[in-house]
Each structure stands twice: as C-alpha cells, then as structure tokens.
Amino acid sequence: MLRVSFHGVRGSTPCHGDETHHYGGNTSCVSLCADGETPIIFDLGTGLRYFGKQCNGKPYFHAVCLLTHLHYDHTLGLPFFEPLLHSDTTFEIYAPRQPDGRSIHELFMEKIRPPMFPVPLDQFAARITFHEVGDEDFTIGNLQVRSRYVPHLGPTLGFRVTHNDVSVTYLSDHQQPLGEFSITDAARELCENTDLLIHDAQFTNDEFALKASWGHSTSTTPNGWQSRAAQNGWRSFTTTRRAPMHRSLRWLPRCCATAVFPRLRLAKVKLSTS
C-alpha cells in the first residue's frame, strides 16, 4: 500500500491566518511511504518541518527527496528538518540538472550559509547527498521512479513513483499554455494511466488569463486533458500549489481518492499551526 500525506500545499510563500487554515499555509511538501521502503518526499517546502517532527528520533533514519526545482518555496524547509541534526540520518536529494553546469551540492551550499542562514549546511550532523537527474528512469529500493523535465520557469522536473503496479505522479509547478489544454510528451509520460495525479492549481481561470506566463496552471487543467484524451487518463487526482492570496479554497477538491482504490490511501491535508 502507498500512503500519501500532504504537509504543505501552498505556493510562492508560507502564509498563516483564518483565511488559509482549511488547506494550511505551508509550502510544498508531500510524503509517500510504502511498507519496507525508504520514505519519499516530494519537495522541501516549509511543510517539511512537520514531516520531520514525525520522523525525529528514529535511529538510522533514511529518506529521499525528489525535488522538482530550486525555487525558494520548494526548498525553505530543508534547514528546519529536524532529522538533519542527527549523525545517523542519511538524506538524499534528487534534483534537476542545471544547464549552466553548477552542481546541486554547490547551489545548496550557497543558499544555506551565513549571512542568509546562521548555520552552513555542511555543518549539519546528518549525511546529505545530492543526485542530479533529468529525463531518467531509476530505482530507489523497490520503487520505480521516472523523472521528466516539464514546462515552468527554470529547470523543473515532474516525478512518477510506482510500487507494486500502483503509481503516483507529482507535478507541483507546471505551465499551462494560454487558452488550451495541451500537454507535453514528457508530462504525458508521467500522467498516463497513473493512479493518482497531484497537480499544480495555483490560479483560478480569471487569474491565469492575467498571469499566463508565470509558470503555473489552474485546477481545471487536468480535467481538460482528461476530456480530450480519455485513454491517457488517471484514476484519481488532487490539486496542490494553492496561491497564498486564496482563502479557504473550498472551490477546490481536498482530495479525490476514495475506498474504490484499495491499494492507495490518500491522507487528508495537514493543517499548519504556528
């Protein structure tokens, strides 16, 4: 069984208040766990802190992050991930290969260091390793992972993870072309016949008309694909990446997976507190 939990579903910046509590205010972080397998974390947003509190104290903790891209809202949580304070923790980060040749290790060392952060990343006790990937297929234990570059601002990956013939696809930041519901071949590879699609829903349709080049989609984008290519559909989808200015967002589905998918259980969104 795959267990999917949402620890952060906001985009751009963390936010707090009565208007955001229904879906929470932490930025992108989703965990995927399967019995006997290394836990997978999609993105390192501020929701990572809450996942870390669940894991902190476990001896010889090992986890893997599949990082879509390096924007701040997807990486802010890393230095607040409590397992990194322990020397027996191993944390692996798979992130998109950069076109300018700079390594992911180098970029994180530049990002998490004084004066921008009080403690350099290389002084954390845990063993942190970085892997640079592009359009690739690889394995993590018995989990099959597919990574593909998808349209956004800067190098960005989408991921598909499969275990025992059940697949979860994660497209947190994904550019929708204006006025159409087209999909790139790479994104189609990730979405085709997946059991659960987790997809960008940053904008309403009206907002998208004004911000079409900002690298995101609306909640109706996957429905548009589905109606045009039913053979490439998915069994269930949920939206993520909600804009900080959106209030309770009750116009969006919290999740769409139900008991008719016995091998896939989707956890409800974790609410943020401060």
N, C-alpha and C positions, 0 to 999 in steps of 0.2 A: 504494500500500500504506500502511495505517495501522500505526504501530508504537507500542505502549502499554508503558510502563515504570512499575513501582511503586517509588517512592523512599521512601515511608513509608506504613504501613498500620495504625498504632496509633491508638487513640482516647484522649482525655482528657489524657494526659501521656506524654512520651517515657520510655522505660524501657530498661534495659540489664542483661544478665546471661545466664547459660547457659539460663535458662528461657524467654527470649524470642528467642534468636538465630535460630531456624528461620525465623521470619517477619520478624524485625527489630523494632527498638524505636522507630523514628522515627514521628512523627505525619504525618497525611495529606498526601500529595503524589504525584500521578500525572501523567506527561507523555504527550502524544500528538503524534506527529510524522508528517508526510506530506511526501513529496519536493516541494521547491519551495515549501512553505508555511511560514508563521510557526509555530513550535512553540507548542503549547497546554499550559498547566499547570493541572491541577485542584488547587486549594488550595495554601496556603502554609505547611504544617506543617514540622517540622524536617527532613523528607526533602528539602526544597528546597535545603538546603546541598549535598547530594550531587549533585543535578542541576546546580547552579551550578558545581561543580568540573569537570563535564564540558564546560560551555559557556565557562568563563572563558578569556579571551584571544582569543576570536573577535572580529574587528573589526566594528563597527557591529551588534552583537548586538541582536536584536529578538525579544521573546517576549510572550505574552499569558497572563494568569492568569484562569481562570474560577473565582471564589471562591464557595463555597457559602454561607458565613456568616462572622461575625466572631469566633467563639469563639477563645480563645487557642490551642488545639491546632491550629487551622487557619491561624493567622497568625504563629506563633512564628518561623518560618524566614525571614521577609522580611528583617530586618536582617542576616542571615548569608548572603544570596545574593550571592556574590562579583561577578557582573557589574554590580551596582549601584555598584561602586567606580570604574567607567569612564565617562567623559563621553560616549562614543559609544554607550552602551547606551540602548535605549528599552524600557521595561517598562510594559505596560498591564494594569490590573486592572479586571475587570468583577465587580461585587459587588451584593448585593441592596439595593434602595432601602429606606430606613428609614422606618417610619411616623411617627417624631417629627420628620421633616424635616431632621435633621442629615445632612450630606454624608459620603460615604465618605472623601473627602480630609480633612475635619475630624477624623473619628474616628481615622484612622491617624496624623495629626499629634499627636493627644492621646496615642495609645498608644506611639509610638516617639519619645520625647523624655526628657530628664532630668526627674526623678531615676530614672525607670523604665528608661531606656536611655541610655548616655552620649552618643550622637550623635543629634541630631534628624534625622528622616527627610528633611527638606528640605535637609540639608547633604550628603546622598549625591550623588555626581557624576552619576549617571545621570538621565535624564529619566523620571520616573514620572508616569503619567497615570491617572486614575480615571474609570470609567464606571458609572453607576447604572442597574440594569436590574431588571425584574420579569418578568411574563409576556410575553415578547417573542420574536421571531424576527429574527435579524440575521446578517450575514456577517463573516467575518474572512478576507480574501483569497478563496480558493475554497472555504473551509469554511463550511458552513451550521450555525448554532448556534441551538438552541432552549433557552430558559430558562423554568422554571416554578417557582412557589412550591410547596414540599412541606411536609408537617407535620413540625415539630421544635420546639425551644424558641427562640423568636425568629425573625425573618425569615430564611428559608433557601431556597436555590434548588437544584434539580436541573438538570442540563445534558444535552443530547444534541448531539453533533457528527457531521455527516455529510460524507463526502468520496467522490465517485465512487460513490454509492449504497451505501456502507458506513457504518454508524452505530455509535457508541459512546455509551452512556448512563452517567452518573455520578450516583449517589445515595448519597453517603457518610454522611449523617446523616438518618435517615428514620423517623418514628414509626410503629410498627405498633400498631394497635388491639388491646387485650387480648382474647384468645380467638377471634380471627377473622383471616382473611387478606384483608381488604378493601383496596382501593387507590383513591385519589382520582382524579378525572378528569385532573388535571394530571400526576400520576405516570404514569398510563396512557398519556398522550400521549408521554411521554418513553420509556417502555419498549416500546411496541407495535412488534413486528417489528424491534427493534434487533438488530444483530449481536452486540454484547457489552454485557451489563449488569454494571456494577460497583456492588455494593450493600452497605449497612450490615449488619454482622454482630456488633454489639457484645456481645450477650448470648447465653448458652445459653437453652433454653426454661425451665429452672428459675429462672435469674436474672431473666428477663423477667417471670415471674409476680410477683416481688417489686419490680421496678423498671419497671413498665409505663408510668409517666408520665414517664420520663426522656428521651424523645425518640428512642428507637432501636429496632432490630429484632433478630431472630435470623437465623441462617443459613438457616433453613427458610422464611422469609417469601416469597422469590421462588418457591420450589417450590410454595408454597400458591397463589399467584396462577396459576402455570402450570397446575396441575391443575384449576383452576376456570374457566380461560378460555384454552384452548389456542390459540384463534385470535389472541390478543393476545401470543403468546409471543415468546421471543428465541432466537437460535441458540446462544448461549453466555452463561454468567455466571460471575463470580468475586466472592468476598466481600472486603470491606475493613473498616476501622474495628474492629480487634480490641481488646478491653478490655485494659488494662495488666496485670490480675491473671491473665490466661490464660497458660498456659505455652507449650509448643511448638505447641499448636493443631493437632495432626495430624488432629483430627476434622473440620477444615475443608478444602475443596479449595484447593490453592495457585492453580490456575487451571484453567479448563475449555476454553479454546480449543485446537484441535488443527489438524493439517495439512489437515483437511477444509474449513477456511476459508482458502483460499489468499490472499485479499486482506487478511487480518487476522492479524498476528503479535503474540502476547501475550508480552511479556518476563517472565522469572521475577522474583519479588520480590527486590529488592536488600536484602542483609543490612546492618544497621547496625554500625558499629565505633566505638570511642572509645578 
